[in-house]
């Protein structure tokens, strides 16, 4: 099974190593990271760079119409 790797300054960090590092952080540090991610999300949303989601629905038969048409 292959490992997911991300390049960072000074080397390569696997997803497992990153998960362990984030898991070992104090809760207050995790909240700081979360707030940074939320702010980045707001900036992306405001810039219009995010693709709009397409919601598809199943067409319901209309009243008075036979579904066997």
Z-matrix of the N, CA and C atoms (Angstrom, degrees):
N
C 1 1.442
C 2 1.515 1 109.38
N 3 1.338 2 116.64 1 130.05
C 4 1.455 3 120.43 2 -177.27
C 5 1.513 4 112.33 3 -79.39
N 6 1.300 5 115.62 4 156.83
C 7 1.461 6 120.76 5 178.39
C 8 1.517 7 109.29 6 -103.89
N 9 1.315 8 115.30 7 142.97
C 10 1.453 9 120.42 8 174.95
C 11 1.519 10 106.98 9 -82.76
N 12 1.336 11 115.88 10 130.67
C 13 1.451 12 119.02 11 -178.77
C 14 1.519 13 109.97 12 -125.84
N 15 1.303 14 116.29 13 148.38
C 16 1.458 15 122.38 14 176.60
C 17 1.517 16 108.34 15 -126.58
N 18 1.329 17 115.68 16 136.28
C 19 1.454 18 119.36 17 177.84
C 20 1.523 19 108.68 18 -81.18
N 21 1.302 20 115.60 19 132.90
C 22 1.466 21 122.06 20 174.86
C 23 1.512 22 107.42 21 -133.54
N 24 1.318 23 116.28 22 164.39
C 25 1.459 24 118.67 23 -179.80
C 26 1.520 25 109.81 24 -58.95
N 27 1.296 26 115.96 25 125.18
C 28 1.457 27 120.64 26 177.86
C 29 1.517 28 114.27 27 94.16
N 30 1.319 29 120.09 28 1.27
C 31 1.451 30 119.15 29 177.41
C 32 1.519 31 113.97 30 154.28
N 33 1.315 32 114.23 31 -162.96
C 34 1.455 33 121.68 32 -178.91
C 35 1.521 34 108.85 33 -117.42
N 36 1.334 35 115.72 34 135.41
C 37 1.456 36 121.21 35 -179.86
C 38 1.525 37 107.57 36 -118.82
N 39 1.317 38 117.18 37 129.14
C 40 1.455 39 120.13 38 177.51
C 41 1.526 40 109.02 39 -79.04
N 42 1.313 41 115.22 40 160.93
C 43 1.461 42 120.30 41 179.10
C 44 1.525 43 110.59 42 -60.50
N 45 1.299 44 117.21 43 -37.37
C 46 1.464 45 121.00 44 179.86
C 47 1.531 46 111.22 45 -65.08
N 48 1.330 47 116.71 46 -42.59
C 49 1.462 48 119.90 47 178.42
C 50 1.523 49 110.95 48 -64.16
N 51 1.342 50 116.07 49 -41.82
C 52 1.465 51 120.28 50 179.26
C 53 1.529 52 109.97 51 -63.97
N 54 1.327 53 116.83 52 -40.60
C 55 1.468 54 120.74 53 179.53
C 56 1.528 55 110.76 54 -64.06
N 57 1.324 56 116.73 55 -41.80
C 58 1.470 57 120.68 56 178.42
C 59 1.525 58 110.89 57 -63.71
N 60 1.336 59 115.97 58 -42.81
C 61 1.463 60 120.25 59 -179.25
C 62 1.523 61 110.57 60 -63.86
N 63 1.337 62 117.21 61 -45.97
C 64 1.459 63 120.08 62 179.68
C 65 1.524 64 111.33 63 -66.16
N 66 1.326 65 116.83 64 -35.74
C 67 1.452 66 120.81 65 179.15
C 68 1.516 67 112.84 66 -66.93
N 69 1.314 68 117.12 67 -27.52
C 70 1.464 69 120.54 68 -178.27
C 71 1.532 70 112.99 69 -84.49
N 72 1.328 71 117.52 70 -8.64
C 73 1.466 72 120.52 71 -179.31
C 74 1.524 73 111.18 72 -71.72
N 75 1.321 74 116.62 73 150.20
C 76 1.462 75 119.94 74 174.13
C 77 1.539 76 109.58 75 -65.25
N 78 1.325 77 115.48 76 155.09
C 79 1.454 78 120.84 77 -176.98
C 80 1.528 79 111.74 78 -57.01
N 81 1.322 80 117.15 79 -39.05
C 82 1.471 81 120.89 80 -178.63
C 83 1.534 82 110.93 81 -62.17
N 84 1.320 83 117.63 82 -36.32
C 85 1.463 84 121.32 83 177.94
C 86 1.527 85 110.75 84 -69.33
N 87 1.326 86 116.38 85 -37.11
C 88 1.471 87 120.63 86 177.74
C 89 1.526 88 109.89 87 -63.73
N 90 1.346 89 116.67 88 -38.41
C 91 1.460 90 120.36 89 177.97
C 92 1.527 91 111.38 90 -64.84
N 93 1.325 92 117.36 91 -38.72
C 94 1.461 93 121.04 92 177.61
C 95 1.530 94 110.42 93 -62.01
N 96 1.323 95 116.44 94 -43.19
C 97 1.465 96 121.05 95 178.23
C 98 1.525 97 110.18 96 -63.21
N 99 1.325 98 116.64 97 -43.04
C 100 1.463 99 121.79 98 179.01
C 101 1.526 100 110.79 99 -60.18
N 102 1.320 101 117.59 100 -44.06
C 103 1.465 102 120.83 101 179.58
C 104 1.529 103 111.22 102 -63.91
N 105 1.332 104 117.53 103 -38.52
C 106 1.464 105 120.50 104 176.96
C 107 1.524 106 110.65 105 -63.70
N 108 1.333 107 116.30 106 -41.56
C 109 1.463 108 120.07 107 178.69
C 110 1.524 109 111.40 108 -65.43
N 111 1.326 110 116.85 109 -40.27
C 112 1.465 111 120.53 110 177.96
C 113 1.522 112 111.14 111 -63.30
N 114 1.329 113 116.79 112 -42.53
C 115 1.459 114 120.58 113 178.86
C 116 1.523 115 110.64 114 -63.60
N 117 1.303 116 116.95 115 -41.98
C 118 1.471 117 120.91 116 177.55
C 119 1.528 118 110.20 117 -62.57
N 120 1.329 119 116.15 118 -40.15
C 121 1.460 120 120.56 119 178.40
C 122 1.530 121 110.41 120 -62.03
N 123 1.342 122 116.97 121 -43.01
C 124 1.466 123 120.80 122 178.36
C 125 1.522 124 111.34 123 -62.49
N 126 1.336 125 116.75 124 -40.52
C 127 1.459 126 120.55 125 -179.70
C 128 1.527 127 110.94 126 -65.49
N 129 1.311 128 116.80 127 -42.25
C 130 1.463 129 120.59 128 178.83
C 131 1.524 130 110.04 129 -64.31
N 132 1.332 131 116.57 130 -43.49
C 133 1.466 132 120.92 131 179.72
C 134 1.527 133 110.66 132 -62.28
N 135 1.328 134 117.28 133 -41.27
C 136 1.457 135 121.34 134 -178.82
C 137 1.524 136 112.21 135 -70.06
N 138 1.322 137 117.34 136 -28.23
C 139 1.465 138 120.78 137 -177.50
C 140 1.521 139 113.00 138 -79.11
N 141 1.331 140 116.58 139 -14.94
C 142 1.458 141 119.68 140 -178.88
C 143 1.517 142 113.67 141 81.23
N 144 1.307 143 117.96 142 10.08
C 145 1.459 144 120.94 143 -178.63
C 146 1.519 145 112.74 144 -78.02
N 147 1.317 146 116.32 145 -21.29
C 148 1.459 147 120.16 146 -178.67
C 149 1.519 148 109.45 147 -75.85
N 150 1.331 149 115.26 148 135.54
C 151 1.459 150 120.08 149 177.22
C 152 1.514 151 108.99 150 -73.96
N 153 1.324 152 115.69 151 141.54
C 154 1.455 153 119.85 152 178.46
C 155 1.519 154 109.07 153 -77.56
N 156 1.328 155 115.45 154 139.34
C 157 1.452 156 120.57 155 178.64
C 158 1.513 157 109.29 156 -77.37
N 159 1.320 158 115.40 157 140.52
C 160 1.453 159 120.95 158 176.25
C 161 1.512 160 107.43 159 -101.11
N 162 1.319 161 115.65 160 120.99
C 163 1.460 162 120.44 161 178.42
C 164 1.517 163 108.14 162 -96.84
N 165 1.297 164 115.44 163 119.13
C 166 1.453 165 120.07 164 179.06
C 167 1.512 166 108.94 165 -103.52
N 168 1.304 167 114.99 166 138.30
C 169 1.449 168 119.90 167 178.74
C 170 1.512 169 109.26 168 -121.97
N 171 1.282 170 115.50 169 155.86
C 172 1.455 171 120.65 170 176.36
C 173 1.512 172 106.88 171 -82.74
N 174 1.323 173 115.27 172 127.96
C 175 1.458 174 119.29 173 -178.89
C 176 1.517 175 109.67 174 -69.75
N 177 1.310 176 114.89 175 127.74
C 178 1.456 177 121.31 176 179.20
C 179 1.522 178 108.63 177 -91.61
N 180 1.342 179 117.53 178 142.18
C 181 1.473 180 119.37 179 177.04
C 182 1.517 181 109.63 180 -63.63
N 183 1.332 182 116.20 181 139.60
C 184 1.458 183 121.16 182 179.40
C 185 1.512 184 109.94 183 -79.86
N 186 1.321 185 114.45 184 155.76
C 187 1.464 186 119.30 185 179.59
C 188 1.527 187 109.45 186 -60.97
N 189 1.340 188 115.68 187 140.89
C 190 1.452 189 120.72 188 178.10
C 191 1.514 190 114.27 189 82.91
N 192 1.340 191 117.78 190 -4.38
C 193 1.461 192 120.49 191 179.55
C 194 1.502 193 108.92 192 -105.71
N 195 1.292 194 114.90 193 138.20
C 196 1.459 195 121.16 194 178.23
C 197 1.513 196 107.44 195 -86.42
N 198 1.332 197 118.61 196 130.54
C 199 1.459 198 122.26 197 -177.49
C 200 1.526 199 111.99 198 -73.19
N 201 1.324 200 118.30 199 -5.12
C 202 1.464 201 120.72 200 -179.01
C 203 1.515 202 113.03 201 -89.67
N 204 1.363 203 119.02 202 5.57
C 205 1.482 204 122.46 203 -179.22
C 206 1.489 205 110.92 204 -56.77
